[in-house]
């Protein structure tokens, strides 16, 4: 695990496209998958890495996972399908949550795909609502989720 860098963009792109095409294919139509995966490009990913707190998981010099924090939102969390079940998503998420706590955030949000919602639930998120989100001419069912990081405590003198 390490902070993401602009030079990681090609590897992150490959992880995102593979995760969408393989892991999400059982949840969305071929047209939806194409609308989601086809526009992924290195320039856009590089910008996301550079504008947000980003972390990558690397195995044998190959990016196998990516997550980022944009304000109070876990903006993206992708793991190469070949690395599923090995704790990569949890390690990425824990790095993002640690950064959120260090920034003084008391809650996090995420807009999760139907594939990712159960993963976020395992990390302590609660589903708030299921909505349809338009992207590249397609409508996607997604789940808005939230998690409290720390209870706000009142103290009295």
TORBA-314421 format. One record per residue (C-alpha): residue in one letter; y, z, x; residue number from 1. Coordinates in Angstrom, 2 decimals. Each point is the difference from the previous one (the first is absolute). Example, Ala and Ser with C-alpha at 12.3 -4.5 7.8 and 13.67 -1.06 7.14 Angstrom:
<recs>
REC   resn         Y         Z         X   resi
REC      A     -4.50      7.80     12.30      1
REC      S      3.44     -0.66      1.37      2
</recs>
This chain:
<recs>
REC   resn         Y         Z         X   resi
REC      X      0.00      0.00      0.00      1
REC      X      3.46     -0.83      1.20      2
REC      X      3.41     -1.07     -1.21      3
REC      X      0.16     -3.62     -1.07      4
REC      X      1.96     -2.48      2.12      5
REC      X      1.26     -3.49     -0.70      6
REC      X     -2.69     -1.45      2.26      7
REC      X     -2.61      1.41     -2.41      8
REC      X      1.11     -2.41     -2.74      9
REC      X     -2.77     -2.60      0.55     10
REC      X     -2.72      2.66     -0.11     11
REC      X      1.55      1.72     -3.02     12
REC      X      0.24     -3.36     -1.81     13
REC      X     -3.69     -0.62      0.63     14
REC      X     -0.91      3.46     -1.35     15
REC      X      2.12     -0.42     -3.14     16
REC      X     -1.36     -3.46     -0.81     17
REC      X     -3.60      1.05      0.60     18
REC      X      0.38      3.18     -2.05     19
REC      X      1.56     -1.87     -2.91     20
REC      X     -2.49     -2.88      0.05     21
REC      X     -3.11      2.16      0.46     22
REC      X      0.69      3.52     -1.28     23
REC      X      2.23     -0.82     -2.96     24
REC      X     -1.90     -3.06     -1.20     25
REC      X     -2.11      2.02     -2.42     26
REC      X      3.13      1.30     -1.74     27
REC      X      2.18     -3.10     -0.34     28
REC      X     -0.47     -3.69     -0.81     29
REC      X     -0.14     -2.70      2.70     30
REC      X      3.51     -1.08     -1.04     31
REC      X      1.32      3.53      0.40     32
REC      X     -1.70      0.39      3.39     33
REC      X      1.57     -3.27      1.21     34
REC      X      3.45      1.07     -1.25     35
REC      X     -0.37      3.30      1.85     36
REC      X     -1.55     -1.20      3.28     37
REC      X      1.47     -3.46      0.56     38
REC      X      3.64      1.03      0.59     39
REC      X     -0.89      2.64      2.63     40
REC      X      1.63     -1.10      3.23     41
REC      X      0.76      1.42      3.43     42
REC      X      3.77     -0.07     -0.44     43
REC      X     -0.11      2.03     -3.21     44
REC      X     -2.52      2.46      1.43     45
REC      X      2.02      0.38      3.21     46
REC      X      3.07      0.82     -2.08     47
REC      X     -1.92      2.61     -1.97     48
REC      X     -1.32      1.58      3.20     49
REC      X      3.47      0.14      1.52     50
REC      X      1.83      1.29     -3.13     51
REC      X     -2.40      2.78     -0.97     52
REC      X     -2.08      2.73      1.56     53
REC      X     -3.18     -1.97      0.73     54
REC      X     -3.34      0.95      1.48     55
REC      X     -2.93     -2.12      1.08     56
REC      X     -3.63      0.88      0.65     57
REC      X     -1.39     -1.83      3.02     58
REC      X     -3.61     -0.34      1.13     59
REC      X     -0.82     -1.86      3.24     60
REC      X      3.57     -1.40      0.15     61
REC      X     -0.28     -1.42     -3.55     62
REC      X      2.12      1.16     -2.93     63
REC      X     -2.36      1.23     -2.73     64
REC      X      2.45      1.79     -2.29     65
REC      X      3.65      0.28     -0.93     66
REC      X      2.14      2.36     -2.06     67
REC      X      3.70      0.57     -0.38     68
REC      X      2.49      2.39     -1.55     69
REC      X      3.14     -1.43     -1.60     70
REC      X      2.16      2.90     -1.13     71
REC      X     -2.24      2.18     -2.18     72
REC      X     -2.48     -2.82     -0.69     73
REC      X     -3.28     -0.79      1.69     74
REC      X      0.90     -3.67     -0.05     75
REC      X     -3.20     -1.51      1.40     76
REC      X     -3.44      1.25      0.99     77
REC      X     -2.55     -2.60      1.11     78
REC      X     -3.28      0.31      1.90     79
REC      X     -2.16     -2.81      1.31     80
REC      X     -3.00     -0.20     -2.38     81
REC      X     -2.39      0.20      2.95     82
REC      X      1.39      3.46      0.80     83
REC      X     -0.42      1.47     -3.48     84
REC      X     -1.53      3.45     -0.32     85
REC      X      0.92      1.09      3.53     86
REC      X      3.09      2.09     -0.79     87
REC      X      2.54     -2.62      1.06     88
REC      X      1.93      0.12     -3.29     89
REC      X      0.06      3.80      0.07     90
REC      X      1.27      0.08      3.60     91
REC      X      2.72     -2.54     -0.81     92
REC      X      1.03      1.90     -3.11     93
REC      X      0.07      3.35      1.85     94
REC      X      2.36     -1.47      2.61     95
REC      X      2.30     -1.23     -2.76     96
REC      X     -0.11      3.35     -1.82     97
REC      X      0.75      1.90      3.22     98
REC      X      3.07     -2.18      0.51     99
REC      X      1.09      0.59     -3.61    100
REC      X     -0.29      3.77      0.46    101
REC      X      1.91     -0.21      3.31    102
REC      X      2.78     -1.83     -1.88    103
REC      X      0.15      2.82     -2.55    104
REC      X     -1.44     -1.97     -2.90    105
REC      X     -1.65      2.10     -2.70    106
REC      X     -1.75     -2.83     -1.82    107
REC      X     -1.37     -3.48      0.58    108
REC      X     -0.49     -2.96     -2.29    109
REC      X     -2.16     -3.10      0.19    110
REC      X     -0.54     -3.08     -2.11    111
REC      X     -3.71     -0.55      0.49    112
REC      X     -2.19     -2.96     -0.77    113
REC      X     -3.00      0.67     -2.21    114
REC      X     -2.07     -0.04      3.21    115
REC      X      2.24      2.52      1.78    116
REC      X      0.64      2.46     -2.87    117
REC      X     -3.29      1.93      0.51    118
REC      X      0.78      0.28      3.72    119
REC      X      3.42      1.51     -0.74    120
REC      X     -1.62      2.39     -2.48    121
REC      X     -2.29      1.23      2.81    122
REC      X      3.17      0.70      2.01    123
REC      X      1.36      2.22     -2.79    124
REC      X      2.13     -2.49     -1.94    125
REC      X      0.07      0.05     -3.79    126
REC      X      0.20     -3.14     -2.13    127
REC      X      3.30     -0.02     -1.88    128
REC      X     -0.26     -3.29     -1.86    129
REC      X     -1.74     -3.34      0.04    130
REC      X      2.41     -2.92     -0.10    131
REC      X      0.04     -3.75      0.48    132
REC      X      1.95     -1.25      2.99    133
REC      X      1.03     -3.65      0.41    134
REC      X     -0.40     -1.53      3.45    135
REC      X     -0.01     -3.67      1.00    136
REC      X     -0.47     -1.16     -3.58    137
REC      X     -2.90      2.34     -0.74    138
REC      X     -0.17      3.27     -1.89    139
REC      X     -1.92      2.83      1.68    140
REC      X     -1.18      3.25     -1.55    141
REC      X      1.01      2.79      2.38    142
REC      X      0.21      3.78     -0.15    143
REC      X      3.15      1.96      0.75    144
REC      X     -1.04      3.21      1.72    145
REC      X      1.60      3.17      1.31    146
REC      X     -0.79      2.99      2.16    147
REC      X      1.81      3.28      0.59    148
REC      X      0.04      0.86      3.69    149
REC      X      1.39      3.49     -0.19    150
REC      X      0.95      2.37     -2.76    151
REC      X      3.70      0.74     -0.09    152
REC      X      0.32      3.76      0.13    153
REC      X      2.90      2.01     -1.26    154
REC      X      0.88      3.01      2.09    155
REC      X      2.13      2.90     -1.12    156
REC      X      1.93      2.46      2.09    157
</recs>
